[in-house]
């Protein structure tokens, strides 16, 4: 009479070798870790602004992203709750269900993925992770393109202030045009123009 043996029995503590995914980021090839760019205009004015690649502000082209996914090894402690012994051909393999993930209607674990110690499980999981990382398409080349400075808005405090002043003048000018349309005499038009001149000088 044949005897079927299993690696583990009900009540045994085991460790399941598996992998998880982790988000990582390549070193930035644009700012070299400085996290900001510096530019100088032909007039000699220097500008600094946050690196758009590693700062996450650049989303127009996904190929320029530095983010990628990688598989990492992991080991989970479990307790055997059910054993399903298999005998026969090369495809046969003992299977287990564990108390922590459901017995009778829960996760099924193959014997090849269960180990008596956490160290053994992590060693096996590390091999799995390396194989998955070698085969996955998530980790791709990220540096085959370059960013164009024209894609970004360089700004300076003095430039922003001047833009604000000109914007206010345009608003006042629109009011002037509307007031002139409502004038009925030349004197009224002259008074509106004088009011505009004073407003523009104050700005």
C-alpha positions in Angstrom: 0.0 0.0 0.0 1.4 3.4 -1.0 2.0 6.0 1.6 1.6 9.7 0.6 3.7 12.1 2.6 3.5 15.9 2.8 6.1 18.5 3.7 3.8 20.1 6.3 1.0 19.0 8.6 -2.1 20.6 10.1 -1.0 23.1 12.8 2.5 23.7 11.4 3.8 27.2 11.1 5.1 28.0 7.6 6.2 31.0 5.7 4.9 31.8 2.2 7.4 33.2 -0.3 5.8 35.8 -2.5 6.5 39.2 -4.0 5.0 42.7 -3.8 5.4 45.7 -6.0 7.1 48.9 -4.9 7.2 52.3 -6.6 10.6 53.8 -7.1 12.2 56.7 -8.9 15.3 56.8 -11.1 17.9 59.5 -10.4 16.9 62.7 -12.3 19.2 63.1 -15.4 18.1 66.7 -15.8 18.9 68.4 -12.4 21.4 65.7 -11.2 19.7 65.7 -7.8 19.6 69.5 -7.2 15.8 69.5 -7.7 16.0 72.9 -9.5 17.1 74.4 -12.8 19.1 77.6 -13.3 18.9 79.6 -16.5 20.5 82.8 -17.7 19.0 85.1 -20.3 21.1 86.9 -23.0 20.7 90.0 -20.9 22.5 88.4 -18.0 19.4 87.9 -15.8 19.6 84.6 -13.8 16.5 82.5 -13.1 15.9 79.5 -10.9 12.8 77.2 -10.8 11.9 73.8 -9.5 13.0 70.9 -11.7 9.9 69.9 -13.7 10.9 66.3 -14.2 11.6 65.1 -10.6 9.3 67.7 -9.1 6.3 65.9 -10.7 5.1 69.0 -12.5 5.8 67.7 -16.0 3.0 65.3 -17.2 2.8 66.1 -20.8 4.9 63.1 -21.9 4.7 60.0 -19.8 7.9 58.7 -21.3 9.8 61.4 -19.4 8.5 60.1 -16.0 11.2 58.9 -13.6 8.7 56.6 -11.7 8.7 52.9 -12.2 7.5 49.7 -10.4 9.7 46.9 -9.1 9.0 43.5 -7.6 10.4 43.0 -4.1 10.6 39.8 -2.0 8.3 39.2 0.9 7.5 36.4 3.4 4.2 35.9 5.3 3.8 33.7 8.4 0.9 31.3 8.1 -0.5 28.3 10.0 -1.5 25.1 8.1 -5.2 24.4 8.4 -5.9 21.9 5.6 -3.7 19.5 3.6 -4.5 18.3 0.1 -2.0 15.5 -0.8 -1.4 14.8 -4.5 0.1 11.7 -6.0 0.6 10.8 -9.6 2.2 12.6 -12.6 4.8 15.4 -12.7 2.0 18.0 -12.5 0.9 16.7 -9.1 1.8 18.9 -6.1 0.6 19.0 -2.5 -1.5 22.0 -1.7 -2.5 23.7 1.5 -5.0 26.1 3.0 -4.1 28.2 6.0 -6.0 29.4 9.0 -5.2 33.1 8.4 -6.6 33.1 4.8 -9.5 30.7 5.1 -9.9 26.9 5.3 -12.3 25.3 2.9 -13.0 28.5 1.0 -9.8 30.6 1.0 -6.4 30.9 -0.6 -4.6 27.8 -1.8 -0.8 27.5 -1.4 1.4 25.2 -3.3 4.1 23.3 -1.4 6.9 24.8 -3.5 6.0 28.2 -2.1 5.9 27.3 1.6 9.0 27.1 3.9 9.7 26.2 7.5 11.7 29.4 8.2 11.3 33.0 7.2 14.9 33.1 5.9 14.3 30.3 3.5 11.1 32.0 2.3 12.8 35.3 1.7 15.6 33.6 -0.2 13.1 32.0 -2.5 11.0 35.2 -2.8 14.2 37.1 -3.8 14.7 34.7 -6.7 11.1 35.2 -7.8 11.4 39.0 -7.6 14.5 39.0 -9.8 12.9 36.8 -12.4 9.8 39.0 -12.5 11.8 42.2 -12.8 13.8 40.7 -15.7 10.6 39.8 -17.5 8.3 42.7 -16.7 7.9 45.7 -19.0 7.2 48.1 -16.1 10.9 48.9 -15.7 11.7 50.7 -18.9 14.3 53.1 -20.2 13.4 56.6 -19.1 16.3 58.7 -20.5 15.8 58.5 -24.2 14.2 61.9 -24.4 15.1 65.4 -23.2 13.0 68.3 -21.9 12.8 71.5 -23.8 13.2 74.8 -21.9 10.4 76.2 -24.1 8.0 73.9 -22.3 8.3 75.9 -19.1 7.5 79.4 -18.0 10.5 81.3 -16.6 9.4 83.9 -14.1 11.0 86.7 -12.1 9.5 88.9 -9.4 10.1 92.1 -11.4 8.6 90.6 -14.5 5.5 89.5 -12.7 5.1 92.9 -11.1 5.3 94.6 -14.5 2.7 92.2 -16.0 0.4 93.0 -13.1 0.8 96.8 -13.7 0.1 96.5 -17.4 -3.0 94.3 -16.8 -4.4 97.0 -14.5 -3.8 99.7 -17.1 -5.6 97.6 -19.7 -8.6 97.3 -17.4 -8.7 101.0 -16.7 -8.4 101.7 -20.4 -11.4 99.6 -21.1 -13.4 101.6 -18.6 -12.2 104.8 -20.3 -13.4 103.7 -23.7 -16.8 102.8 -22.2 -17.0 106.2 -20.4 -16.1 108.0 -23.6 -18.9 106.3 -25.5 -21.4 107.7 -23.0 -20.1 111.3 -23.3 -22.2 113.8 -25.2 -19.8 116.7 -25.4 -16.1 117.3 -26.1 -15.7 118.7 -22.5 -16.9 115.4 -21.1 -14.5 113.5 -23.2 -11.6 115.7 -22.1 -12.5 115.2 -18.4 -12.5 111.4 -18.8 -9.1 111.5 -20.5 -7.7 113.6 -17.7 -9.0 111.1 -15.1 -7.4 108.3 -17.0 -4.0 110.1 -17.2 -4.0 110.5 -13.4 -4.9 106.8 -12.9 -2.1 105.7 -15.2 0.5 107.9 -13.4 -0.5 106.5 -10.1 -0.1 102.9 -11.4 
